[in-house]
Amino acid sequence: GLRLPIVYNTNAYDSVEVLKLLDGIVDVYLPDLKYADDEAGFEYSKVRGYKTFAREAIREMFRQTGDELIFDENGLLQKGLVIRLLVLPNDLAGIEENLCWIRNDLSPKVAISLMAQYYATNKATTDSRYILLSRRISEREWFNAVSLLEELGFEKGFMQEYESASYYYRPDFTDAEKPFKDIRDFQ
């Protein structure tokens, strides 16, 4: 019969105990590793101990999947771990520290998905407390993050094109009929 992989998409602020219950059930883990700093985690996401919780959770995901990605004959991911890193303005995500942790504590073979799609919305555009998040990332910030992947010896992963991130990933919630654009709208 039909067997679909179970994909767990998460902000990585997960309980290790719950993740252990998912061992053998989840096929693909897609955690976001948002910050390398607990203070940034609290300041921008209102969670305490983000770095500690997220890293422990990702360590458990890695224990379950290892560093190999397994694809089917159609090129669809069937099993593995892909850690997503969203580049934020002013390096609020701590990309270098997170990449060093992944390489040194897990493996340089862990797949990384480096994302350029951040854009300021809601309070980040109007509240002075979030001034460091009030803009899109610069091309320089993006290419610094890309260079770190190469310098630190990561072997596999995925990257957005810097230019594609400016509009394609932005929902337009003023358009009630079609807030999410289709890729064909940009070709």
C-alpha positions as CSV (number, residue, x, y, z in Angstrom):
1,G,0.0,0.0,0.0
2,L,0.8,3.6,0.1
3,R,3.3,4.7,2.6
4,L,3.9,8.4,3.2
5,P,6.7,9.7,5.3
6,I,5.7,11.4,8.6
7,V,7.3,14.9,8.6
8,Y,7.7,16.8,11.9
9,N,7.9,20.6,11.2
10,T,8.9,22.4,14.4
11,N,10.4,25.5,15.9
12,A,12.6,23.1,17.9
13,Y,11.3,24.3,21.3
14,D,10.3,20.8,22.0
15,S,10.4,18.4,25.0
16,V,13.0,15.7,24.6
17,E,10.7,13.3,26.4
18,V,8.0,13.8,23.7
19,L,10.5,13.4,20.9
20,K,11.6,10.1,22.4
21,L,8.0,8.9,22.1
22,L,8.1,9.8,18.4
23,D,11.2,7.6,17.8
24,G,10.3,5.2,15.0
25,I,7.2,7.2,14.1
26,V,8.6,10.4,12.6
27,D,10.6,9.9,9.4
28,V,11.7,13.5,8.6
29,Y,12.5,16.2,11.1
30,L,12.5,19.8,9.9
31,P,13.4,22.0,13.0
32,D,14.0,25.7,12.8
33,L,17.0,26.7,14.8
34,K,16.0,30.3,15.4
35,Y,18.6,31.7,17.8
36,A,22.1,30.9,19.2
37,D,21.4,33.1,22.2
38,D,18.8,32.6,25.0
39,E,18.4,36.4,25.4
40,A,17.4,36.8,21.7
41,G,15.0,33.9,22.1
42,F,13.2,35.6,24.9
43,E,13.4,39.1,23.4
44,Y,12.0,38.1,20.0
45,S,10.0,35.0,20.6
46,K,9.1,35.3,24.3
47,V,10.5,31.8,25.2
48,R,13.0,31.2,28.0
49,G,16.0,29.0,27.4
50,Y,15.4,28.7,23.7
51,K,19.0,27.8,22.8
52,T,19.2,25.0,25.5
53,F,15.7,23.5,24.7
54,A,16.2,23.7,20.9
55,R,19.7,22.2,20.9
56,E,18.6,19.3,23.2
57,A,15.6,18.7,21.0
58,I,17.7,18.7,17.8
59,R,20.3,16.5,19.4
60,E,17.5,13.9,20.0
61,M,16.2,14.3,16.4
62,F,19.8,13.6,15.3
63,R,20.0,10.5,17.5
64,Q,16.9,9.2,15.8
65,T,17.8,10.0,12.2
66,G,21.6,10.4,12.0
67,D,23.1,12.6,9.3
68,E,22.0,10.7,6.2
69,L,19.1,11.9,4.0
70,I,17.2,9.0,2.3
71,F,15.3,9.8,-0.9
72,D,13.0,7.6,-2.9
73,E,13.3,6.9,-6.6
74,N,11.4,10.1,-7.4
75,G,13.9,12.2,-5.3
76,L,11.4,12.8,-2.5
77,L,12.9,12.9,1.0
78,Q,11.8,9.8,3.0
79,K,14.0,10.0,6.1
80,G,16.4,12.4,7.7
81,L,17.0,15.6,9.5
82,V,17.2,19.1,7.8
83,I,18.0,21.9,10.2
84,R,16.5,25.2,8.9
85,L,18.4,28.4,9.7
86,L,16.7,31.7,8.9
87,V,19.2,34.5,8.4
88,L,18.0,37.5,10.4
89,P,19.1,41.1,10.2
90,N,22.1,42.1,12.4
91,D,22.9,38.3,12.9
92,L,20.2,38.0,15.6
93,A,20.0,34.3,14.7
94,G,23.7,33.7,15.5
95,I,24.3,31.8,12.3
96,E,28.0,31.1,12.8
97,E,27.5,29.9,16.4
98,N,24.7,27.6,15.4
99,L,26.6,26.2,12.4
100,C,29.6,25.6,14.6
101,W,27.4,23.8,17.2
102,I,25.8,21.6,14.4
103,R,29.2,20.8,12.9
104,N,31.0,20.1,16.2
105,D,28.2,18.5,18.3
106,L,26.3,16.7,15.6
107,S,28.0,16.3,12.2
108,P,29.1,18.4,9.2
109,K,27.0,16.0,7.2
110,V,23.7,17.2,8.7
111,A,21.7,18.9,6.0
112,I,21.2,22.6,6.4
113,S,18.4,24.7,4.8
114,L,19.7,28.3,4.8
115,M,16.8,30.7,4.3
116,A,16.9,34.3,3.1
117,Q,13.1,34.9,3.4
118,Y,12.9,37.1,6.5
119,Y,11.0,40.3,6.2
120,A,9.8,42.6,8.9
121,T,6.1,42.5,9.7
122,N,3.8,43.4,12.6
123,K,5.7,45.0,15.6
124,A,9.1,44.6,13.9
125,T,8.1,47.5,11.6
126,T,6.5,49.8,14.2
127,D,7.9,49.1,17.7
128,S,11.3,50.6,18.6
129,R,12.0,47.5,20.8
130,Y,12.4,45.5,17.6
131,I,14.5,48.0,15.6
132,L,17.2,45.3,15.0
133,L,14.5,43.2,13.1
134,S,12.9,46.1,11.3
135,R,14.4,45.4,7.8
136,R,15.0,42.7,5.3
137,I,18.5,41.1,5.5
138,S,21.1,42.7,3.3
139,E,22.9,40.9,0.5
140,R,26.1,41.1,2.5
141,E,24.5,39.4,5.5
142,W,23.2,36.6,3.2
143,F,26.5,36.0,1.5
144,N,28.3,36.0,4.8
145,A,26.0,33.1,6.0
146,V,26.5,31.3,2.7
147,S,30.3,31.6,3.1
148,L,30.1,30.2,6.6
149,L,28.5,27.0,5.3
150,E,31.3,26.5,2.9
151,E,34.1,27.5,5.3
152,L,32.8,25.2,8.0
153,G,32.7,22.3,5.6
154,F,29.0,21.4,5.4
155,E,28.4,18.8,2.8
156,K,24.7,19.0,2.0
157,G,21.7,21.2,2.2
158,F,19.5,23.6,0.5
159,M,19.6,27.4,-0.1
160,Q,17.2,30.0,-1.2
161,E,18.3,32.4,-3.9
162,Y,18.7,35.8,-2.2
163,E,16.6,37.5,-4.9
164,S,13.7,35.0,-4.7
165,A,13.2,35.6,-1.0
166,S,12.1,39.2,-1.4
167,Y,8.5,38.6,-2.7
168,Y,7.8,34.9,-3.2
169,Y,7.7,34.0,0.5
170,R,5.6,37.0,1.5
171,P,1.9,36.3,2.0
172,D,-0.4,39.2,1.2
173,F,-3.1,39.0,3.8
174,T,-5.0,41.9,2.3
175,D,-5.9,39.5,-0.5
176,A,-8.5,37.3,1.1
177,E,-8.9,35.2,-2.0
178,K,-5.3,34.3,-2.6
179,P,-2.9,35.5,0.1
180,F,-0.2,32.9,-0.9
181,K,1.1,33.3,-4.4
182,D,1.9,30.5,-6.8
183,I,5.4,30.1,-8.0
184,R,4.1,30.6,-11.6
185,D,3.1,34.1,-10.6
186,F,6.8,35.0,-10.4
187,Q,8.0,33.5,-13.7
